[in-house]
């Protein structure tokens, strides 16, 4: 969708894993969790 706003574009993929946290996650925590996921942990 060229020129479209990703915030309102429909999601065309599937959700693999959903986690809900009751605290705000800082950028460093999100990056660490992403790296663990990529590593298969």
TIVO-2410 file (N, C-alpha, C; in nm, 3 decimals):
# residues 41
REC num residu      c1      c2      c3 atome chaine
REC   1      X   0.083  -0.117   0.000     N      A
REC   1      X   0.000   0.000   0.000    CA      A
REC   1      X   0.088   0.124   0.000     C      A
REC   2      X   0.139   0.163  -0.111     N      A
REC   2      X   0.225   0.281  -0.116    CA      A
REC   2      X   0.154   0.406  -0.065     C      A
REC   3      X   0.225   0.482   0.017     N      A
REC   3      X   0.171   0.606   0.068    CA      A
REC   3      X   0.067   0.590   0.178     C      A
REC   4      X   0.045   0.466   0.224     N      A
REC   4      X  -0.056   0.447   0.329    CA      A
REC   4      X   0.008   0.460   0.466     C      A
REC   5      X  -0.073   0.490   0.563     N      A
REC   5      X  -0.028   0.502   0.701    CA      A
REC   5      X  -0.033   0.363   0.764     C      A
REC   6      X   0.080   0.314   0.812     N      A
REC   6      X   0.086   0.179   0.869    CA      A
REC   6      X  -0.004   0.166   0.992     C      A
REC   7      X  -0.034   0.277   1.059     N      A
REC   7      X  -0.118   0.271   1.178    CA      A
REC   7      X  -0.262   0.233   1.145     C      A
REC   8      X  -0.305   0.255   1.022     N      A
REC   8      X  -0.442   0.222   0.984    CA      A
REC   8      X  -0.448   0.115   0.876     C      A
REC   9      X  -0.334   0.062   0.835     N      A
REC   9      X  -0.332  -0.042   0.734    CA      A
REC   9      X  -0.374  -0.175   0.796     C      A
REC  10      X  -0.445  -0.257   0.723     N      A
REC  10      X  -0.487  -0.387   0.778    CA      A
REC  10      X  -0.368  -0.480   0.799     C      A
REC  11      X  -0.375  -0.560   0.903     N      A
REC  11      X  -0.270  -0.658   0.929    CA      A
REC  11      X  -0.295  -0.779   0.840     C      A
REC  12      X  -0.197  -0.817   0.762     N      A
REC  12      X  -0.216  -0.929   0.670    CA      A
REC  12      X  -0.148  -1.057   0.718     C      A
REC  13      X  -0.074  -1.050   0.826     N      A
REC  13      X  -0.005  -1.168   0.879    CA      A
REC  13      X  -0.085  -1.232   0.991     C      A
REC  14      X  -0.019  -1.319   1.064     N      A
REC  14      X  -0.081  -1.384   1.180    CA      A
REC  14      X  -0.001  -1.352   1.305     C      A
REC  15      X  -0.067  -1.358   1.419     N      A
REC  15      X   0.000  -1.334   1.546    CA      A
REC  15      X   0.058  -1.467   1.593     C      A
REC  16      X   0.189  -1.472   1.612     N      A
REC  16      X   0.256  -1.595   1.652    CA      A
REC  16      X   0.250  -1.613   1.803     C      A
REC  17      X   0.274  -1.506   1.877     N      A
REC  17      X   0.278  -1.516   2.021    CA      A
REC  17      X   0.236  -1.382   2.080     C      A
REC  18      X   0.147  -1.385   2.176     N      A
REC  18      X   0.098  -1.264   2.238    CA      A
REC  18      X   0.133  -1.265   2.386     C      A
REC  19      X   0.192  -1.157   2.433     N      A
REC  19      X   0.224  -1.144   2.575    CA      A
REC  19      X   0.167  -1.012   2.624     C      A
REC  20      X   0.109  -1.012   2.742     N      A
REC  20      X   0.053  -0.891   2.801    CA      A
REC  20      X   0.130  -0.863   2.930     C      A
REC  21      X   0.176  -0.740   2.942     N      A
REC  21      X   0.252  -0.698   3.060    CA      A
REC  21      X   0.175  -0.590   3.134     C      A
REC  22      X   0.190  -0.586   3.266     N      A
REC  22      X   0.121  -0.484   3.344    CA      A
REC  22      X   0.214  -0.369   3.382     C      A
REC  23      X   0.327  -0.359   3.312     N      A
REC  23      X   0.421  -0.249   3.333    CA      A
REC  23      X   0.465  -0.197   3.197     C      A
REC  24      X   0.503  -0.070   3.190     N      A
REC  24      X   0.557  -0.021   3.062    CA      A
REC  24      X   0.695  -0.081   3.036     C      A
REC  25      X   0.719  -0.123   2.915     N      A
REC  25      X   0.847  -0.183   2.880    CA      A
REC  25      X   0.935  -0.080   2.810     C      A
REC  26      X   1.055  -0.064   2.860     N      A
REC  26      X   1.149   0.028   2.799    CA      A
REC  26      X   1.208  -0.031   2.671     C      A
REC  27      X   1.268   0.056   2.593     N      A
REC  27      X   1.326   0.015   2.465    CA      A
REC  27      X   1.430  -0.095   2.483     C      A
REC  28      X   1.511  -0.087   2.587     N      A
REC  28      X   1.615  -0.189   2.610    CA      A
REC  28      X   1.555  -0.326   2.638     C      A
REC  29      X   1.445  -0.330   2.711     N      A
REC  29      X   1.379  -0.457   2.740    CA      A
REC  29      X   1.317  -0.516   2.613     C      A
REC  30      X   1.253  -0.432   2.535     N      A
REC  30      X   1.190  -0.479   2.411    CA      A
REC  30      X   1.296  -0.534   2.315     C      A
REC  31      X   1.408  -0.464   2.303     N      A
REC  31      X   1.517  -0.511   2.216    CA      A
REC  31      X   1.572  -0.645   2.265     C      A
REC  32      X   1.591  -0.659   2.395     N      A
REC  32      X   1.642  -0.785   2.451    CA      A
REC  32      X   1.545  -0.900   2.426     C      A
REC  33      X   1.415  -0.874   2.443     N      A
REC  33      X   1.315  -0.978   2.420    CA      A
REC  33      X   1.311  -1.017   2.272     C      A
REC  34      X   1.326  -0.919   2.183     N      A
REC  34      X   1.328  -0.947   2.039    CA      A
REC  34      X   1.448  -1.036   2.005     C      A
REC  35      X   1.565  -1.001   2.059     N      A
REC  35      X   1.686  -1.080   2.031    CA      A
REC  35      X   1.671  -1.222   2.081     C      A
REC  36      X   1.609  -1.241   2.197     N      A
REC  36      X   1.587  -1.377   2.248    CA      A
REC  36      X   1.492  -1.453   2.156     C      A
REC  37      X   1.389  -1.387   2.106     N      A
REC  37      X   1.295  -1.451   2.016    CA      A
REC  37      X   1.360  -1.492   1.886     C      A
REC  38      X   1.445  -1.406   1.832     N      A
REC  38      X   1.515  -1.439   1.708    CA      A
REC  38      X   1.609  -1.557   1.730     C      A
REC  39      X   1.667  -1.565   1.849     N      A
REC  39      X   1.760  -1.673   1.881    CA      A
REC  39      X   1.686  -1.804   1.914     C      A
REC  40      X   1.552  -1.797   1.920     N      A
REC  40      X   1.474  -1.918   1.947    CA      A
REC  40      X   1.464  -1.955   2.093     C      A
REC  41      X   1.483  -1.858   2.179     N      A
REC  41      X   1.477  -1.887   2.323    CA      A
REC  41      X   1.346  -1.840   2.383     C      A
***
